[in-house]
């Protein structure tokens, strides 16, 4: 299971460029220095000649990934609440031990999956750094295109 940002960046930039940017930022994080200029110029040089409609489509995909990541974080409270209520109902209302064991295993598995999804989307700092640069590049390309029209 990947986080939303990583899925988007690998799809939009390609796995090799994503890995290159990821390692660059990860290395700079160790020194508490994040110089995004090199990544910005590299991305910009690869994307600047794209059709403006393609760039706008990329912006829409970026916005959708941001919304998905936000929804995962916001919905986790409901997932947790549902988990506790389901477990309470299961333990207090069901009398059959085999049903309790099977149902609790399924509920616990689903909760673990949702918890894992929540954590990888909440704590993806390096991917968020790449995403910030990517957004800046797309915005720059769109604004440059609008300036050429005027």
GROMACS elastic network, one bead per residue, 0.5 to 0.9 nm:
[ bonds ]
;  ai    aj funct       b0    kb
    1   116     6  0.84761   500
    1   117     6  0.71946   500
    1   120     6  0.85654   500
    2     5     6  0.82512   500
    2     6     6  0.64130   500
    2     7     6  0.62849   500
    2   117     6  0.78668   500
    2   120     6  0.72573   500
    2   121     6  0.81335   500
    3     6     6  0.54069   500
    3     7     6  0.63064   500
    3     8     6  0.87606   500
    3    69     6  0.78294   500
    3   117     6  0.71718   500
    3   118     6  0.87248   500
    3   119     6  0.89176   500
    3   120     6  0.56257   500
    3   122     6  0.86174   500
    3   124     6  0.74263   500
    3   127     6  0.86992   500
    4     7     6  0.52473   500
    4     8     6  0.62483   500
    4     9     6  0.86470   500
    4    65     6  0.57073   500
    4    66     6  0.76176   500
    4    68     6  0.69998   500
    4    69     6  0.59674   500
    4   120     6  0.88383   500
    4   121     6  0.66092   500
    5     8     6  0.52133   500
    5     9     6  0.60718   500
    5    10     6  0.85392   500
    5    62     6  0.83600   500
    5    65     6  0.64323   500
    5    66     6  0.75540   500
    5    69     6  0.77877   500
    5   121     6  0.77738   500
    5   124     6  0.79217   500
    5   127     6  0.59537   500
    5   128     6  0.67836   500
    5   130     6  0.86370   500
    5   131     6  0.68915   500
    6     9     6  0.51635   500
    6    10     6  0.60174   500
    6    11     6  0.84159   500
    6    18     6  0.82752   500
    6   124     6  0.84518   500
    6   127     6  0.60466   500
    6   128     6  0.86750   500
    6   131     6  0.87938   500
    7    10     6  0.54099   500
    7    11     6  0.61569   500
    7    12     6  0.85910   500
    7    65     6  0.87037   500
    8    11     6  0.51565   500
    8    12     6  0.59662   500
    8    13     6  0.82567   500
    8    61     6  0.76358   500
    8    62     6  0.71984   500
    8    65     6  0.68785   500
    8   131     6  0.88985   500
    9    12     6  0.51297   500
    9    13     6  0.55542   500
    9    14     6  0.72180   500
    9    15     6  0.80933   500
    9    17     6  0.89840   500
    9    18     6  0.63713   500
    9    62     6  0.88546   500
    9   127     6  0.80898   500
    9   130     6  0.79157   500
    9   131     6  0.73066   500
    9   134     6  0.84567   500
   10    13     6  0.54573   500
   10    16     6  0.82146   500
   10    17     6  0.79657   500
   10    18     6  0.57267   500
   10    19     6  0.84021   500
   11    14     6  0.56308   500
   11    15     6  0.74009   500
   12    15     6  0.88478   500
   12    18     6  0.89634   500
   12    58     6  0.76466   500
   13    16     6  0.80766   500
   13    17     6  0.60191   500
   13    18     6  0.61677   500
   13    43     6  0.83312   500
   14    17     6  0.56199   500
   14    18     6  0.61026   500
   14    19     6  0.86201   500
   15    18     6  0.50808   500
   15    19     6  0.60403   500
   15    20     6  0.85440   500
   16    19     6  0.51619   500
   16    20     6  0.61539   500
   16    21     6  0.87006   500
   17    21     6  0.61458   500
   17    22     6  0.84005   500
   17    43     6  0.88454   500
   18    21     6  0.52136   500
   18    22     6  0.59446   500
   18    23     6  0.85646   500
   18   130     6  0.82751   500
   19    23     6  0.60595   500
   19    24     6  0.84581   500
   20    23     6  0.53736   500
   20    24     6  0.61931   500
   20    25     6  0.87707   500
   21    24     6  0.50433   500
   21    25     6  0.61834   500
   21    26     6  0.84137   500
   21    39     6  0.66100   500
   21   130     6  0.69355   500
   22    25     6  0.53720   500
   22    26     6  0.59587   500
   22    27     6  0.84858   500
   22   126     6  0.65362   500
   22   127     6  0.70749   500
   22   129     6  0.88571   500
   22   130     6  0.72534   500
   23    27     6  0.59461   500
   23    28     6  0.85098   500
   24    27     6  0.52699   500
   24    28     6  0.63178   500
   24    29     6  0.87073   500
   24    39     6  0.84112   500
   25    28     6  0.50183   500
   25    29     6  0.60344   500
   25    30     6  0.87774   500
   25    33     6  0.87348   500
   25    34     6  0.65574   500
   25    35     6  0.79865   500
   25    36     6  0.78833   500
   25    39     6  0.89283   500
   25   126     6  0.64832   500
   25   127     6  0.89664   500
   25   129     6  0.76272   500
   25   130     6  0.79096   500
   26    29     6  0.50999   500
   26    30     6  0.66795   500
   26    34     6  0.89470   500
   26   126     6  0.65255   500
   27    30     6  0.54783   500
   27    31     6  0.72526   500
   27    33     6  0.89468   500
   28    31     6  0.53023   500
   28    32     6  0.62792   500
   28    33     6  0.52251   500
   28    34     6  0.55116   500
   28    35     6  0.74844   500
   29    33     6  0.58342   500
   29    34     6  0.62869   500
   29   126     6  0.84404   500
   30    33     6  0.76512   500
   31    34     6  0.83202   500
   34    37     6  0.89987   500
   34   129     6  0.87548   500
   35    38     6  0.70542   500
   35    39     6  0.82030   500
   36    39     6  0.53464   500
   36    40     6  0.60338   500
   36    41     6  0.87229   500
   36   129     6  0.82712   500
   36   130     6  0.83912   500
   36   133     6  0.68667   500
   37    41     6  0.61311   500
   37    42     6  0.84793   500
   37   133     6  0.85160   500
   38    41     6  0.53647   500
   38    42     6  0.61666   500
   38    43     6  0.86158   500
   39    42     6  0.50774   500
   39    43     6  0.60187   500
   39    44     6  0.83158   500
   39   130     6  0.81633   500
   39   133     6  0.72407   500
   39   134     6  0.87790   500
   40    43     6  0.52629   500
   40    44     6  0.58866   500
   40    45     6  0.84927   500
   40   133     6  0.58285   500
   40   134     6  0.73162   500
   40   136     6  0.77976   500
   40   137     6  0.64384   500
   41    45     6  0.59991   500
   41    46     6  0.85940   500
   41   137     6  0.83207   500
   42    45     6  0.53110   500
   42    46     6  0.64701   500
   42    47     6  0.88230   500
   43    46     6  0.51712   500
   43    47     6  0.61280   500
   43    48     6  0.82553   500
   43   133     6  0.83411   500
   43   134     6  0.72222   500
   43   137     6  0.69183   500
   44    47     6  0.51522   500
   44    48     6  0.54126   500
   44    49     6  0.88574   500
   44   134     6  0.85493   500
   44   137     6  0.56653   500
   44   138     6  0.80386   500
   44   140     6  0.84967   500
   44   141     6  0.78613   500
   45    48     6  0.56304   500
   45    49     6  0.78287   500
   46    49     6  0.73202   500
   46    50     6  0.83064   500
   47    50     6  0.54777   500
   47    51     6  0.89751   500
   47    55     6  0.80300   500
   47   137     6  0.80404   500
   47   138     6  0.80551   500
   47   141     6  0.80725   500
   48    51     6  0.84387   500
   48    52     6  0.89861   500
   48    55     6  0.88137   500
   48   137     6  0.83672   500
   48   138     6  0.84695   500
   48   140     6  0.89225   500
   48   141     6  0.60670   500
   49    52     6  0.85220   500
   49   141     6  0.88308   500
   50    53     6  0.82736   500
   50    54     6  0.65286   500
   50    55     6  0.66194   500
   50   141     6  0.89278   500
   51    54     6  0.52475   500
   51    55     6  0.64558   500
   51    56     6  0.88319   500
   52    56     6  0.61931   500
   52    57     6  0.85481   500
   52   141     6  0.78457   500
   52   142     6  0.68091   500
   52   145     6  0.73569   500
   53    56     6  0.50648   500
   53    57     6  0.61342   500
   53    58     6  0.85901   500
   54    58     6  0.61814   500
   54    59     6  0.86480   500
   55    59     6  0.62954   500
   55    60     6  0.87599   500
   55   138     6  0.63662   500
   55   139     6  0.88505   500
   55   141     6  0.76414   500
   55   142     6  0.72955   500
   56    60     6  0.63379   500
   56    61     6  0.87281   500
   56   138     6  0.78174   500
   56   142     6  0.75023   500
   57    60     6  0.50414   500
   57    61     6  0.63288   500
   57    62     6  0.86219   500
   58    61     6  0.50323   500
   58    62     6  0.61351   500
   58    63     6  0.86197   500
   58   138     6  0.77610   500
   59    63     6  0.61726   500
   59    64     6  0.85990   500
   59   135     6  0.73472   500
   59   138     6  0.67328   500
   59   139     6  0.81785   500
   60    63     6  0.50556   500
   60    64     6  0.61629   500
   60    65     6  0.86398   500
   61    64     6  0.50321   500
   61    65     6  0.62020   500
   61    66     6  0.86576   500
   62    65     6  0.51310   500
   62    66     6  0.62784   500
   62    67     6  0.86585   500
   62   131     6  0.81996   500
   62   134     6  0.88253   500
   62   135     6  0.75860   500
   63    66     6  0.50846   500
   63    67     6  0.61824   500
   63    68     6  0.86091   500
   64    67     6  0.50211   500
   64    68     6  0.60701   500
   64    69     6  0.85914   500
   65    68     6  0.50204   500
   65    69     6  0.61480   500
   65    70     6  0.85195   500
   66    69     6  0.52084   500
   66    70     6  0.61487   500
   66    71     6  0.85924   500
   67    70     6  0.50355   500
   67    71     6  0.60478   500
   67    72     6  0.86076   500
   68    71     6  0.50606   500
   68    72     6  0.62150   500
   68    73     6  0.87517   500
   69    72     6  0.51856   500
   69    73     6  0.64945   500
   69    74     6  0.87829   500
   69   118     6  0.85224   500
   69   121     6  0.61213   500
   69   122     6  0.77997   500
   70    73     6  0.51895   500
   70    74     6  0.61692   500
   70    75     6  0.85281   500
   70   121     6  0.86015   500
   70   122     6  0.87262   500
   71    75     6  0.57920   500
   71    76     6  0.83626   500
   72    75     6  0.52900   500
   72    76     6  0.61783   500
   72   114     6  0.86680   500
   72   117     6  0.76845   500
   72   118     6  0.61109   500
   72   121     6  0.75943   500
   72   122     6  0.86672   500
   73    76     6  0.54515   500
   73    77     6  0.78682   500
   73   118     6  0.60249   500
   73   119     6  0.86375   500
   73   121     6  0.76580   500
   73   122     6  0.69119   500
   74    77     6  0.65169   500
   74    78     6  0.80176   500
   75    78     6  0.53312   500
   75    79     6  0.63468   500
   75    80     6  0.87928   500
   76    80     6  0.61192   500
   76    81     6  0.84804   500
   76   114     6  0.74666   500
   76   115     6  0.75874   500
   76   118     6  0.67857   500
   77    80     6  0.51644   500
   77    81     6  0.61539   500
   77    82     6  0.85713   500
   78    82     6  0.59421   500
   78    83     6  0.83937   500
   79    82     6  0.51160   500
   79    83     6  0.60697   500
   79    84     6  0.87504   500
   79   111     6  0.73364   500
   79   114     6  0.74910   500
   79   115     6  0.86564   500
   80    83     6  0.50204   500
   80    84     6  0.63464   500
   80    85     6  0.86558   500
   80   111     6  0.75147   500
   80   114     6  0.89733   500
   80   115     6  0.85884   500
   81    84     6  0.53366   500
   81    85     6  0.62056   500
   81    86     6  0.84968   500
   82    85     6  0.51637   500
   82    86     6  0.58834   500
   82    87     6  0.84382   500
   83    86     6  0.51781   500
   83    87     6  0.61067   500
   83    88     6  0.85813   500
   83   107     6  0.69985   500
   83   108     6  0.78977   500
   83   110     6  0.88468   500
   83   111     6  0.66965   500
   84    87     6  0.51512   500
   84    88     6  0.61096   500
   84    89     6  0.85873   500
   85    88     6  0.51047   500
   85    89     6  0.61186   500
   85    90     6  0.84281   500
   86    89     6  0.51860   500
   86    90     6  0.59697   500
   86    91     6  0.85539   500
   86   104     6  0.87172   500
   86   107     6  0.77998   500
   87    91     6  0.60386   500
   87    92     6  0.84869   500
   87   103     6  0.89081   500
   87   104     6  0.68941   500
   87   107     6  0.77437   500
   87   108     6  0.88569   500
   88    91     6  0.52115   500
   88    92     6  0.59908   500
   88    93     6  0.80958   500
   89    92     6  0.53091   500
   89    93     6  0.54384   500
   89    94     6  0.74211   500
   90    93     6  0.56608   500
   90    94     6  0.54273   500
   90    95     6  0.86493   500
   90    99     6  0.88587   500
   90   100     6  0.63639   500
   90   103     6  0.77319   500
   90   104     6  0.75209   500
   91    94     6  0.60985   500
   91    95     6  0.79632   500
   91   100     6  0.69548   500
   91   104     6  0.88218   500
   92    95     6  0.78070   500
   94    97     6  0.79404   500
   94    99     6  0.76347   500
   94   100     6  0.67279   500
   95    99     6  0.81876   500
   95   100     6  0.77133   500
   96    99     6  0.54391   500
   96   100     6  0.62806   500
   96   101     6  0.88186   500
   97   101     6  0.61567   500
   97   102     6  0.86834   500
   98   101     6  0.51279   500
   98   102     6  0.61906   500
   98   103     6  0.84565   500
   99   102     6  0.52311   500
   99   103     6  0.58399   500
   99   104     6  0.81869   500
  100   103     6  0.52598   500
  100   104     6  0.57768   500
  100   105     6  0.83213   500
  101   104     6  0.52895   500
  101   105     6  0.60754   500
  101   106     6  0.87168   500
  102   105     6  0.51601   500
  102   106     6  0.63604   500
  102   107     6  0.87180   500
  103   106     6  0.51538   500
  103   107     6  0.61146   500
  103   108     6  0.84657   500
  104   108     6  0.58371   500
  104   109     6  0.83313   500
  105   108     6  0.51582   500
  105   109     6  0.60403   500
  105   110     6  0.86130   500
  106   109     6  0.51368   500
  106   110     6  0.62225   500
  106   111     6  0.85884   500
  107   110     6  0.51852   500
  107   111     6  0.61205   500
  107   112     6  0.86090   500
  108   111     6  0.50013   500
  108   112     6  0.60625   500
  108   113     6  0.85972   500
  109   112     6  0.51323   500
  109   113     6  0.62636   500
  109   114     6  0.87142   500
  110   113     6  0.51642   500
  110   114     6  0.62626   500
  110   115     6  0.85733   500
  111   114     6  0.51294   500
  111   115     6  0.59970   500
  111   116     6  0.84982   500
  112   115     6  0.50051   500
  112   116     6  0.60502   500
  112   117     6  0.85212   500
  113   116     6  0.51573   500
  113   117     6  0.61697   500
  113   118     6  0.86024   500
  114   118     6  0.60743   500
  114   119     6  0.86484   500
  115   118     6  0.50326   500
  115   119     6  0.62184   500
  115   120     6  0.87008   500
  116   119     6  0.52139   500
  116   120     6  0.62123   500
  116   121     6  0.85751   500
  117   120     6  0.54267   500
  117   121     6  0.62342   500
  117   122     6  0.85134   500
  118   121     6  0.53533   500
  118   122     6  0.59727   500
  118   123     6  0.85469   500
  119   122     6  0.50047   500
  119   123     6  0.58830   500
  119   124     6  0.83346   500
  120   123     6  0.55002   500
  120   124     6  0.60687   500
  121   124     6  0.57909   500
  122   125     6  0.81949   500
  123   126     6  0.87363   500
  124   127     6  0.54186   500
  124   128     6  0.61790   500
  124   129     6  0.88049   500
  125   128     6  0.50239   500
  125   129     6  0.63044   500
  125   130     6  0.88548   500
  126   129     6  0.50903   500
  126   130     6  0.64964   500
  126   131     6  0.86574   500
  127   130     6  0.51011   500
  127   131     6  0.61080   500
  127   132     6  0.86559   500
  128   132     6  0.61399   500
  128   133     6  0.87330   500
  129   132     6  0.51491   500
  129   133     6  0.65298   500
  129   134     6  0.86860   500
  130   133     6  0.52628   500
  130   134     6  0.61399   500
  130   135     6  0.86452   500
  131   135     6  0.60533   500
  131   136     6  0.85369   500
  132   135     6  0.51803   500
  132   136     6  0.62553   500
  132   137     6  0.87113   500
  133   136     6  0.50378   500
  133   137     6  0.61970   500
  133   138     6  0.86946   500
  134   137     6  0.51059   500
  134   138     6  0.62646   500
  134   139     6  0.85851   500
  135   138     6  0.51728   500
  135   139     6  0.60682   500
  135   140     6  0.85021   500
  136   139     6  0.50808   500
  136   140     6  0.60291   500
  136   141     6  0.86115   500
  137   140     6  0.50923   500
  137   141     6  0.62181   500
  137   142     6  0.86874   500
  138   141     6  0.51650   500
  138   142     6  0.62414   500
  138   143     6  0.86094   500
  139   142     6  0.51713   500
  139   143     6  0.60603   500
  139   144     6  0.84307   500
  140   143     6  0.51511   500
  140   144     6  0.59207   500
  140   145     6  0.84473   500
  141   144     6  0.51177   500
  141   145     6  0.61288   500
  141   146     6  0.86583   500
  142   145     6  0.51054   500
  142   146     6  0.62413   500
  142   147     6  0.86885   500
  143   146     6  0.50010   500
  143   147     6  0.61493   500
  143   148     6  0.86623   500
  144   147     6  0.50634   500
  144   148     6  0.62996   500
  144   149     6  0.88658   500
  145   148     6  0.51548   500
  145   149     6  0.65756   500
  146   149     6  0.52327   500
  146   150     6  0.66740   500
  147   150     6  0.52683   500
